[in-house]
Amino acid sequence: MPVSPPCWLPPQNADDFASTPVPQAQTRCEHTQKFSARSVGPSYGGATCGGYTVVFGPMGDLKTNMKTVSLKAEWGDTPIASAAACASARIAAVAWGYRCDNDSCSEGGWDKIEIQRQTHGTWNSASQSCTLRLSFGGAAQRYKTLNLDIIATQVVNGSTVRKRARGTIEARRGNGQCYSASAPR
């Protein structure tokens, strides 16, 4: 049974957002910023559509010079303990970015990052675990704000029930310390 979709319109209000500056971390090759949040309860979004929305933007001090973004929607509820329950669990998500059209990011617009998608759980019999995840990514575009709208559901006693979701938004850029095949010569 398909999940009713999150809003496929540009994002409105966030359930969770980075409200204080998120520091940059530096690895051997990259600068990164990462924000993750898990819904406290099932999120139903607005009156007609939407799910749990996670936003990373100016309040979290998202650096607009980050060149690669990844947004991950995951199951955020109680771990699923059986193959049958895993098969009935679904996640649907859409990712948006407010692109910068000038150096100061004072002009821009909302773009979908890839297409909206949904998937069902995948059971791993060896580890007795269920994987339920969607990933979105973009490169070579500067964003002022990144938004992830997620709906997690599971069939319980014949009815589709909303569940908790988790969203992670990460932005990265090279730090000039490592060779890249795509780097200008």
LINLIN-V131549 format. One line per field, one symbol per residue. phi: phi as a letter, one per 20 degrees, with the letter a starting at -180 (. if undefined). A space follows every 50 residues. Layout:
# LINLIN-V131549
phi=???
This chain:
# LINLIN-V131549
phi=.feffffeegfdeefcbfecgefedcdgdbdccbccbcffbgddmffdao ceddccbgfelgffefecccccdcfceggedbfffffeecccbbdccefe dbfemecraecfemdfbbbdfdedffelcddbbcccbbbmcecebcccdc cdcbeclndecfcfccccccccbfdnecfcfeffd
